Amino acid sequence: MKYQQRVIGLIFGLLLMAMPLCSERYFGRVTDLRGVPLFYATVYPLSDPSEGTATNDQGLFTLETEADSAGIVAVSYIGYKQLQMPLMALSRDTADVTLIRLEEQPIALEETVVEAKRTRMSKRKKLAQILHLTYQKLTEDLPHDKLRYSVISDVKMNASNAPWGMEQMGADVYEAPGAGAEGKDSVQFVGRWCKRYCSPEVRERIDSVLAHEKDKNRQRMADGVDRGTLTHRALWRMRLDLDHLLDTSDELRRWKMSSEDDTRCVLTYQRKYNMLGIVKATLVENLIVDAYDFRLQSYTVDLSVSLNLPFAMKVEGIYLEWLNLLNNGGQPAEKFRLKKGNMHARLSTIYEERSGVLVPVEKNLVAEGEITDRKGLTLPVQVWATQHVGEVVTEGIELQPDYNKRSEVKRTLVPIY
């Protein structure tokens, strides 16, 4: 009898294993608070972000997932606060899609910092003391042991003020503080999966550009960039450097306390660069810290760069084709000799305490600018990016011995209609 029960149980178990998991479809529309559709907003279940999707130019999305309906889904858009909601709250009817409205999260400091009233605190404390206490607190709070972060990274590029593509990557980041060259942190950004969303028209243009490339060396370079995690890894590495803070703290004339209230104060560092008039740059860094214990809450960077070449630099071949791709919908350039360029980039990093250490939990970047040739033809360049940190593990972490191999991940192209 027991033998028969075991056989029946085994057969029943095999039947269950053979049954395909049923996926469900959910429908929604993502807009801002004014009702404007958000193109390339991402929607994914937290249990498995690789099952996510993105919105089209009407803000509509269809999410097909095997995740439990009792789970949580995240809705993200660069420059907006991430929204998390129950998956079951999404509609399963195309005729009555769920409306999701996201709140803006500006990156510029003057928008992210509440206008503060001057208090006696700013008169009592000297700037040098506050900088010292902030640096001291950072040395205590920042991790001293190995960590592993679970990261979702989005990078979106605009062309002529219209989005033409967005890329999302899921990655694990391994960090070993002080284990790198010259005592720097060792950082391994290991991509697990990657999706590139684009319209069919843009996909056709991209394929056309790549099809005309005959230079084998450039093909290998393009393939390496296409397979790697270069952009996402670079965004992660842009962070507050303690050595930089220590060096600049001696330049008190470049620092000021730009605002302060009962909960936080803003320390601002500004410097201008001029390289023979060819390259001019203005750098503004802001440390937003708790007014009482000086713990870092966020770090923002505002960088403006202007380029004025004494000679025109010729742009040709595959690079000219990519420039025309960026100028999607504009007049194609048959020739382009770079003469001038202007770029304005804003980066914001939000910090939180996780597992007893201070870690970055969200990064946002907006880079906007234009390049001009010697005849006055101007091409716009716009890049938006965001990274959200999920799980942070502080115990039992080992760096990846085959990191160079694992740093590459093949993208999956996903057309958005």
N, C-alpha and C positions, 0 to 999 in steps of 0.2 A: 504493500500500500504506500509506504514511504517512497519507494522507488518510483511508483507511478506519479506521486505528487511532485517529485523532483523533476521528472520528465515534462509534466504539464507546465510546471513553473518555468523550466528552461525554454520551452516552446513559446510560452506567453511572453517571456522577456525578450526573446529574439524577434517576435512579432512587433513588440513595442519599439525596439531599436530600428526595425526596418521601416517603421512608419515615418514619413517625412514630417519635419516640423512645419507647422502652419504659420505662415506669415500673414500679418494684417496690414491693410492700407489705411493711412490716415491723411486727412486733407486740411490745409490751412492757408492763411494769407497773412503775410507779415508787412506791417507798415510802421511809420513813425507816429508820434502822437497827433500829427496833423492829418494823418490818413494817406500820406505819400507812400507808395509801394517801395520796399527795399529790395533791390536786385542783388542776388548772391548772398542773402542771409542764409546761414546754415542752421539746420535742424537735425539733431541727433540724440538717440537715447544714451544716457550716461552709462548704462550697462555695456554698451557696445557702440562707441562713436563711429566705427567704420561702416555701420549701417545707415549713416546719415545721408542727407540730401541737401539741396540748395534751392532757393526761390528763383523764379524767372523774372522777366522785366515787369510783370504785373504783381509781383510779390507772392505768387501762388507756389505751393509745393505739394508734392505727393511723397509721403514717407512710408516705405514698405519695410517692415521690421518684424523679427521674431521675438522681440523683447516683450516681457510681461506687461500687460496693460496697466498694472499697478505701479510700474516703474516711473522714472522721471525723465523728461525730455528737455534738452537745453536748446534755446534759440539765441543765436549770436549774430551780431553784425558789427563790423568795425566802426568804432566811434560811438557805439551805443552800449548800454548796460545789458549784460547777459540776463536772460529771463529763463528760469527753470519752472516747469509746470508738470502736473501729472500727464502721462501719456494718454490716459483715458479721457482727458478733457478735450482732446482733438476729435474733430468730426470724422466719421466714416462714410459721409455722404458728400459726393461732389457737388450736389445742389445747395448745400448749406455748410460751406467751409468755415472753420473756426478762425476768427479774426484775432490776431496777436499784434499788440502795439508795443514797440520798444521805446524806452526813454533814452534821450541823447546823453552821452557821457563825454563832454568836450575834453580835449587834450590840453589846450592852451591854459597856462597857469592862471591868467586873469579870469578864466571862466570856472576853473576847478576849485579855486580857493575862495571861500566865502569872504566877502569884504569885512575886514577886521577893524575893530576900534583900538586905537592906541591905549595902552594901559600903563600903569606905573612900572609894570614888570620890565618893559623895554628900557626904562630909565635906570632901573636898579642893576640890570645885568649888562655886562659888557659883551660886545660881539665876540671877542676872543674867547671869553669864558664859555659862551654858548657853543661855539664851534668845537672847543676842546671837549665839552661834555657830550656833544653829539657824536664826536669821533670815538670817545671812550665807550659810549653806550653801544655803538655799532660793533666795536671789537668784542663786546660781551655777547651781543645778540646774534650776530651772523654765525652760520654753522662753522664748527671746527672739525667735524667728522664727515665721512662720506654720506651722500644722500642720493636718492633716486626720485626724480619727478616724473609724473605722468602729464604730458602736455598735449593740448590741441592747438595747432598753429594755423592761422588763416592769413593768406596774402592775396590782396586784390589789386589789379592794375586797371587804371582808367586810361582812356584815349579820347582826346577831344571832349572831355567832360562826360564821357559815356563809358560805363564799365564793359570791358571786353573779355575779361577772364578772372577767375578766382581759383586759388589752390588751397586745399586743406590737407594738413598732415597730422597724423597721430604719431607721437614719438615718446621714447623714454630718454630722460636726460640723467646721466651719471656724473656726479661732481665729487672731486676730492680736493678740498681746500688746501692750498699751499703745496700741492703735489706736482705742479707744472713747472715750466722753465722759470728761473729767477723767482721762485716762490709764489708764482701765480697759481690760480686754481686750475686743476685739470678738468676739462669739460668734454664729455662725450655725448653728442646729440645723435641718438640712434632712431631713425625713422622706422616705423612699423608698417604704415600704410599711407597712401597719398592719393588724393582725388583732384583732378583738374577739371573745373566746370567752365564751360564756354558755350556760346551759341553756335549753331551749325555754320553760320556765315563766318564767324571768327575761326572756327576749326578749319574751314576750307582755305582761308587765307594763310593760316599757319602751315598747313600741309603744302601749300603752293610755295611758300618761302623755303621750306626745308627741301622740297623736291628740286629746286633750282641750285642748291648748294653743291658745288663740285669739288671744293677744296677738302681733301681727306683729313688734313690736320684740323681744320675748323669743324668738320663733321664730328671728329672725335671729341673736340672740346665741347661742342654743343650737346653731344650725347652725354658727356660727363656731367655737365650742368643739369641736364634734363633728368638724369638718374639720381643725382645727389640731393643733399639737404642743405645746400649752400645758403639760400636766402633765409630759411627758417632758423638755421644754426646761427647765422650772423645776427638775427634779431634777438635771439636768446642771449648772446654774448654782450649785447649792448646793456651795460649796467653801471651802477655806481662802483667806482674803484676806490678802495680805502687809501691806497698810496697816493692817488690823485688828490683826494680830499686832504690828506696830510700835507702834501706839497703846497696846495693852494691856500691852506689855512694861514700860511705866513704872509699871504698877499691881502692883508686886511683892507687895503684901499679898494680892492675889487669886490669885496663882500659888503652886504648890507642886510638888515632885517627889513624886508619889504612889507611885512604885515604881521600882526599878532593879535590873538584874542585869548579867551580864558581856556581854550582847549589845545591850540596849536600855534606854532609860529613858522614863518617861511624865511629861510635863509637863501639869499640870492647871490650868485657869483656871475660876473659878466666880464668878458674879455673880447677885444677886437684884434683881428690879424690883418696884415696887409703885406703881401709878398710882391713887391715891386709894381704894385698896381694891377698885376695880372690876376691874382686871386685875392679877394677880400672876403673876410668871414667875421661874423659876430656870434659868439657863443654865450648862451645864458643857461645856467644850471640852477635848479631850485631844490632845496631839501625842505620837505614839509615834515616837521617833527612835533611830537607831543610837547605841550608847553610845560609839563611838570617832570616827566622822567626822560625827555629828549629821545624817545624811541622814534625811529624813522617810520613814517606812514606812507610817504610816496616820494618819488624822485622824478623830476621832469627835466628834459633837455630841449632847448629851442635853438636851432642852428640855421643861420642864413648864410649862403655862399653865393658870390657872384664871380663869374669867370669872364675875362676880357683878354683874349689872345692877341698878341702883336702880329701874329700871322694866322692864316686860315688853315685849319687841319682837315684834310680830306677824309671824308667818310664814304666808303665804297663797299661793293660786294654784299655779303650777307648782312653786314651791319647797316647798310643803306636800306636793305629790304626790311629789316626789323624796325628801323625808324619809320618807314612808311606804314608798317603794320600798326605801330603806336599811333600814327596819325590817321587812324581808321575813320573813313568818311571824308577826310580832307583831300586836298589836291596832292597827288603823289609827287614826290621829289625825284627828279631824274639825276640831280647832282646835289651834294650837300657838303659844304666846307664850313666846319664849325668855327664860329668866331666869338660868340658870346653864350653865356649860360647863367641862369639864376635858379637857385633851389632853396626851398624853405622846408625844414624837417622838424617835426615835434614828436618827442618820445615821452611817454609817461609809464612809470612802473609803480604798481601798487604793492605794498608789503603787508604781510600778516604773520602772526606767530603761529607756527605749526609744529607740534611735537617738541615744544620748548625752544625752538630756534626761529629766527626771523628770515622769511623766504619770500621771493617774488611770487605773487599769485596771479598777476595779470599785467600784460604789457600791451600798449597801444602805440602805433606809429602812423603818422601821416606825413608823407613827403610829396610836395607839389612844386613844380617848376616848369621851365621851358628852356629850349636851346635854339639858338638863332644862327643861321649861316651868314656869309658875308653879303648876300643880296637881300637880307631882311626876312627870309622865310623862317617862320617860327613853328616849332613842334612842341606840343605840351607833353609833360611827363607827370603822372600821378600814381603813387603807390600807397596803399593803405594796408596795414597789417595789425594783427592782434594775436595774442597767445594767452590761453587760459590754463592754469595749473589745477589738476585734479588731485590725485593721491600724492602724498609726500612720505617716503619711507626713509627712516633714519637708522635702521639696524640691519645688519647682515648684508651690507652693500659691497659688491665687488665690481671693479671696472671691467670692461669688456676687452679681452685680449685680442680679439679679431675686429677691433673697432673700425679700422680702415675699410674693411670689407662690408661691415654692417652699416656704414654711414651712407650707403647707397640704397635707394628704394625706388622701384619703378612706379611711375604714375599711371593711374587709370583715368582715361579721358571720359568725361561724363557730359554729353550734350544736354543743354538746358533749353527747353522749348517754351 
